[in-house]
């Protein structure tokens, strides 16, 4: 089964939002600056994660198709 892109990307974005905001809080940044950086980091992380998951899905789809083609060739040779 292929990986669902949107839930994975949203989960990664939420985790990165809180991670960036915690780092900003411990660095002593103003709350507005911390929130803005965390939002931008989460948006960027969402985009990157969605692209990576799409690439992984393309690789998995190609592998599944190749497997079925090879399996079909083997049954054609035997039968």
N, C-alpha and C positions, 0 to 999 in steps of 0.2 A: 504494500500500500504506500502511496506517495505521502509526503509530508504536507500538511496543510500550512500554507504560507502565512496567512494573516494571524492566526492565534500565536504562532511561534514568534513572529515579528512584534506583535503587541506585548507579549510577555517579556521579551528581551528589552523592548523600549521602556517598559515600566521599571524593570530592574535597573536599567542604566540611569533612568531619571533619578531614582532614589540614591543610587551610588554616587552620581555626580553631585547631587544636592548635599549629601552627607560630607563629601570631600570639601565642598565649598563652605559648609557650615564650620567644619573643623579648621579651615584656613582663615576663618574670621571675615568672610565676605558679607556684604550687605544682603539682606534677604531678597531684594529685588534682583540684584546681579546674580545671586545664587540660583534663583528660580529661572531667570532667563537663560543662563548657561545650561541648567539641567534640562530645560525644555528643548533647546537647540541640540544638545547631546542626545536626548531621547529621539528626536526627529531624525537625526543623522543615523543613529543606531537602528531605527526602524527601517530606513531605506536600505542600509547595508545588509541587514538581516534578511529582508525580503528578497534582495538580489541573490544572496548566497543560497537561500533555501530554493529559489527558482533554479539556480544552477545545479544544485544537488538533485532536484526533481528531474531535470533534464538528463542527468547522468543515470539516475535510476530507471527512467523510462527507456533510455537507450539500452541499458543492460537487460531489462525485461524483454524488450523486443528481440534483441540478439539471442537471448536464451530460447525464446519461443521459435525463432527461425532455425536455430541449430537443432532443437528438439524435433521440429517438423522435417528437417533434412534427414535426421537419423531414422525416423519412422518411414520415410520414403525409400531409403536405401534397404531397410530390412524387409519391408512389406511390399 
